[in-house]
Amino acid sequence: MRSMRIVQLLAVVLMFGIATGASAQNVQPINSQQQKNIEVSDQELQTFAKIMQEVRKEQKATQGVMLKAIKDNGLDVKRYQEIARAKRKGQNAQMSDKEKKAYQAVQKVMKKEQQKMRKKMNSILQKYSMKRRRYVRISRALQRDKQLQKRLQELRKK
């Protein structure tokens, strides 16, 4: 159960990097005007749901590779998360030399997997004729718009 939660956390980190941060050069920062609810047709929301489903499938494969990299390099998943969290916050993570080497090796795998996942995601987006910018905007809108969330749930039930 605990490892499933960790896998989900890794997936969120991976997708956040791919969907938002990795495309930062292509997507302008959101200003308060853009944060208002956006219009999304049922057809577009259905397309988004299909993309999301395919992306999740790809994520599962990527998660396995990432977990394997952590374990193969002698790190405990919890310890890896502690180090990664500190690094993200710009803090100096206390690590032994062995942990530093392991963390660096895992980071190389993570970067490589993120690049692969980004390519896969681009391919999926292209397959459904949705631009990355639009996908990101809908994703962000879904995080804060309860009505849009409800519509997506209803469409997924059909």
Kinemage of the C-alpha trace (Angstrom):
@kinemage 1
@onewidth
@group {chain A} dominant
@subgroup {mainchain}
@vectorlist {calphas} color= white
{ca met a 1} P 0.000 0.000 0.000
{ca arg a 2} L 2.787 2.394 0.956
{ca ser a 3} L 4.784 1.619 -2.191
{ca met a 4} L 1.688 2.336 -4.300
{ca arg a 5} L 1.456 5.796 -2.692
{ca ile a 6} L 5.121 6.382 -3.478
{ca val a 7} L 4.589 5.302 -7.070
{ca gln a 8} L 1.687 7.733 -7.349
{ca leu a 9} L 3.849 10.525 -5.946
{ca leu a 10} L 6.577 9.750 -8.480
{ca ala a 11} L 3.978 9.841 -11.235
{ca val a 12} L 2.743 13.237 -10.151
{ca val a 13} L 6.293 14.592 -10.044
{ca leu a 14} L 7.056 13.122 -13.459
{ca met a 15} L 3.890 14.392 -15.102
{ca phe a 16} L 4.113 17.799 -13.501
{ca gly a 17} L 7.585 18.145 -14.978
{ca ile a 18} L 6.458 16.945 -18.362
{ca ala a 19} L 3.138 18.745 -18.627
{ca thr a 20} L 4.143 22.065 -17.115
{ca gly a 21} L 7.781 22.647 -16.313
{ca ala a 22} L 9.231 20.855 -19.282
{ca ser a 23} L 7.129 22.925 -21.626
{ca ala a 24} L 7.777 26.204 -19.862
{ca gln a 25} L 9.532 27.595 -22.903
{ca asn a 26} L 6.386 26.959 -24.948
{ca val a 27} L 3.790 28.078 -22.435
{ca gln a 28} L 3.597 31.611 -21.130
{ca pro a 29} L 3.135 32.070 -17.381
{ca ile a 30} L -0.482 32.184 -16.336
{ca asn a 31} L -1.649 35.611 -15.283
{ca ser a 32} L -4.771 36.282 -13.273
{ca gln a 33} L -6.797 36.732 -16.468
{ca gln a 34} L -5.855 33.241 -17.665
{ca gln a 35} L -6.667 31.666 -14.297
{ca lys a 36} L -10.379 32.264 -14.821
{ca asn a 37} L -12.435 29.287 -15.915
{ca ile a 38} L -11.893 28.373 -19.532
{ca glu a 39} L -14.406 27.144 -22.059
{ca val a 40} L -14.038 23.451 -22.882
{ca ser a 41} L -16.496 21.711 -25.181
{ca asp a 42} L -17.694 18.193 -24.402
{ca gln a 43} L -15.821 16.929 -27.456
{ca glu a 44} L -12.594 18.584 -26.342
{ca leu a 45} L -13.044 17.255 -22.810
{ca gln a 46} L -13.625 13.778 -24.224
{ca thr a 47} L -10.406 14.096 -26.235
{ca phe a 48} L -8.608 15.266 -23.105
{ca ala a 49} L -9.906 12.198 -21.234
{ca lys a 50} L -8.587 9.879 -23.958
{ca ile a 51} L -5.195 11.576 -23.870
{ca met a 52} L -5.116 11.367 -20.086
{ca gln a 53} L -5.917 7.649 -20.208
{ca glu a 54} L -3.102 6.928 -22.668
{ca val a 55} L -0.665 9.066 -20.715
{ca arg a 56} L -1.482 7.170 -17.517
{ca lys a 57} L -0.696 3.883 -19.249
{ca glu a 58} L 2.687 5.227 -20.279
{ca gln a 59} L 3.242 6.600 -16.782
{ca lys a 60} L 2.855 3.179 -15.217
{ca ala a 61} L 5.679 1.786 -17.334
{ca thr a 62} L 7.853 4.787 -16.545
{ca gln a 63} L 7.124 4.506 -12.822
{ca gly a 64} L 8.419 0.960 -12.811
{ca val a 65} L 11.665 2.043 -14.424
{ca met a 66} L 12.067 4.890 -11.933
{ca leu a 67} L 11.444 2.685 -8.898
{ca lys a 68} L 13.852 0.096 -10.244
{ca ala a 69} L 16.529 2.777 -10.719
{ca ile a 70} L 16.123 3.919 -7.119
{ca lys a 71} L 16.359 0.400 -5.741
{ca asp a 72} L 19.118 -0.734 -8.121
{ca asn a 73} L 21.269 2.160 -6.956
{ca gly a 74} L 20.902 1.140 -3.333
{ca leu a 75} L 18.575 3.895 -2.200
{ca asp a 76} L 15.434 3.435 -0.212
{ca val a 77} L 12.494 5.142 -1.952
{ca lys a 78} L 11.708 7.162 1.164
{ca arg a 79} L 15.309 8.357 1.405
{ca tyr a 80} L 15.346 9.260 -2.280
{ca gln a 81} L 12.214 11.354 -1.748
{ca glu a 82} L 13.781 13.150 1.228
{ca ile a 83} L 16.842 14.063 -0.838
{ca ala a 84} L 14.776 15.086 -3.868
{ca arg a 85} L 12.463 17.215 -1.711
{ca ala a 86} L 15.405 19.035 -0.147
{ca lys a 87} L 16.974 19.624 -3.568
{ca arg a 88} L 13.721 21.001 -4.976
{ca lys a 89} L 13.515 23.426 -2.067
{ca gly a 90} L 17.101 24.526 -2.707
{ca gln a 91} L 18.247 23.036 0.566
{ca asn a 92} L 21.455 21.151 1.132
{ca ala a 93} L 20.528 17.509 1.610
{ca gln a 94} L 22.806 15.675 4.015
{ca met a 95} L 24.107 12.671 2.049
{ca ser a 96} L 26.916 10.190 2.382
{ca asp a 97} L 29.257 9.800 -0.604
{ca lys a 98} L 27.473 6.559 -1.462
{ca glu a 99} L 24.088 8.318 -1.410
{ca lys a 100} L 25.417 11.179 -3.566
{ca lys a 101} L 26.602 8.744 -6.222
{ca ala a 102} L 23.349 6.791 -6.045
{ca tyr a 103} L 21.242 9.949 -6.208
{ca gln a 104} L 23.177 11.237 -9.224
{ca ala a 105} L 22.778 7.893 -10.999
{ca val a 106} L 19.039 7.878 -10.301
{ca gln a 107} L 18.737 11.473 -11.520
{ca lys a 108} L 20.313 10.477 -14.852
{ca val a 109} L 17.717 7.723 -15.242
{ca met a 110} L 14.919 10.095 -14.200
{ca lys a 111} L 16.002 12.699 -16.729
{ca lys a 112} L 16.206 10.100 -19.478
{ca glu a 113} L 12.775 8.714 -18.579
{ca gln a 114} L 11.282 12.210 -18.482
{ca gln a 115} L 12.638 12.856 -21.978
{ca lys a 116} L 11.146 9.587 -23.226
{ca met a 117} L 7.842 10.364 -21.560
{ca arg a 118} L 7.827 13.861 -23.046
{ca lys a 119} L 8.253 12.359 -26.525
{ca lys a 120} L 5.495 9.843 -25.874
{ca met a 121} L 3.231 12.577 -24.596
{ca asn a 122} L 3.940 14.730 -27.650
{ca ser a 123} L 3.075 11.762 -29.829
{ca ile a 124} L -0.193 11.177 -27.963
{ca leu a 125} L -1.107 14.861 -28.187
{ca gln a 126} L -0.348 14.840 -31.898
{ca lys a 127} L -2.452 11.691 -32.380
{ca tyr a 128} L -5.463 13.519 -30.919
{ca ser a 129} L -4.636 16.884 -32.521
{ca met a 130} L -4.352 18.753 -29.237
{ca lys a 131} L -1.621 21.283 -28.644
{ca arg a 132} L 0.471 20.959 -25.486
{ca arg a 133} L -0.487 24.469 -24.427
{ca arg a 134} L -4.183 23.619 -24.567
{ca tyr a 135} L -3.637 20.349 -22.703
{ca val a 136} L -1.815 22.223 -19.935
{ca arg a 137} L -4.540 24.869 -19.737
{ca ile a 138} L -7.251 22.229 -19.400
{ca ser a 139} L -5.167 20.363 -16.801
{ca arg a 140} L -4.766 23.523 -14.755
{ca ala a 141} L -8.430 24.399 -15.109
{ca leu a 142} L -9.383 20.923 -13.887
{ca gln a 143} L -7.334 21.459 -10.743
{ca arg a 144} L -9.496 24.372 -9.644
{ca asp a 145} L -12.817 24.137 -11.521
{ca lys a 146} L -15.207 21.748 -9.745
{ca gln a 147} L -17.781 21.962 -12.546
{ca leu a 148} L -15.197 20.961 -15.139
{ca gln a 149} L -14.089 18.086 -12.915
{ca lys a 150} L -17.679 16.902 -12.664
{ca arg a 151} L -18.144 17.081 -16.447
{ca leu a 152} L -14.973 15.047 -16.965
{ca gln a 153} L -16.154 12.403 -14.507
{ca glu a 154} L -19.505 12.186 -16.271
{ca leu a 155} L -17.862 11.835 -19.695
{ca arg a 156} L -15.561 9.116 -18.402
{ca lys a 157} L -18.568 7.118 -17.151
{ca lys a 158} L -20.035 6.945 -20.656
